Amino acid sequence: MPSQPTLATAMEERRRGPRADVDEPAYISSHGSSTRCRVVNISAEGAAIEVPDAVFVPARFQLMTEKDRVVHDCRIVWTKQNRIGVIFE
């Protein structure tokens, strides 16, 4: 009987490119408010970020890295506790 793919394996298989592990402060902004977060890994297509409370993060938002001030329009594709995965739109 073939084994079922794990959630991590299934997510990796959907990625077009590899993600680089980072540990970089960033900001989520939406509708005039912003929240500090931390980018955990990133690729040209998306990122995983840690947030204080995922419940308060809207489905679509802008992510700006603190170091280089690059802004990405994001859409949440998965949530696991205080970590969310986003795709850049």
C-alpha positions in Angstrom: 0.0 0.0 0.0 1.5 3.4 -1.0 2.1 5.9 1.7 0.2 9.2 1.8 2.3 12.3 1.2 2.8 14.5 4.2 1.5 18.0 4.3 5.1 19.3 3.9 5.8 17.1 0.9 2.5 18.1 -0.7 3.4 21.8 -0.3 6.9 21.3 -1.7 5.6 19.6 -4.7 3.3 22.5 -5.6 6.2 25.0 -5.5 7.6 26.1 -8.8 11.0 27.1 -7.3 13.0 26.4 -4.2 12.6 28.7 -1.2 15.6 30.1 0.6 15.6 30.0 4.4 15.8 33.5 5.9 15.1 35.2 9.2 14.1 38.7 8.3 11.8 41.2 9.9 8.9 42.5 7.8 5.5 44.2 7.9 2.1 43.1 6.8 -0.1 46.0 5.8 -3.8 46.1 4.8 -6.5 48.8 5.0 -4.2 51.4 6.6 -2.9 49.2 9.5 0.4 47.3 9.7 1.7 44.4 11.8 5.2 43.3 12.3 6.1 39.7 11.2 9.1 37.6 10.3 9.9 36.1 6.9 11.0 32.5 7.5 11.6 31.4 3.9 11.1 33.1 0.5 11.1 32.4 -3.2 10.2 34.3 -6.4 6.6 32.9 -6.0 5.9 33.2 -2.3 7.0 33.0 1.3 6.3 31.5 4.7 6.0 34.1 7.5 5.5 34.0 11.2 2.9 36.3 12.7 1.8 37.2 16.2 -1.7 35.8 15.6 -2.8 34.4 12.2 -6.5 35.0 13.0 -6.0 38.7 12.4 -4.2 38.5 9.1 -6.5 39.2 6.1 -6.6 36.8 3.1 -4.9 39.4 1.0 -2.3 42.0 2.1 1.0 43.6 1.3 4.2 42.3 2.7 7.2 44.6 3.0 10.6 43.4 4.1 12.4 45.7 6.6 15.9 45.3 5.1 15.3 46.2 1.5 11.7 47.6 1.6 10.5 45.4 -1.2 6.7 45.2 -1.3 4.8 42.1 -2.4 1.0 41.7 -2.9 0.2 38.5 -1.1 -2.6 35.9 -0.8 -2.7 33.4 2.0 -2.6 29.8 0.7 -2.1 27.9 4.0 -2.0 28.6 7.8 -0.6 26.5 10.6 -0.7 28.1 14.0 1.3 31.3 13.8 2.9 30.5 10.5 1.2 31.4 7.1 2.2 30.6 3.6 1.6 33.2 0.9 1.8 33.4 -2.8 2.9 36.6 -4.4 0.3 38.0 -6.8 
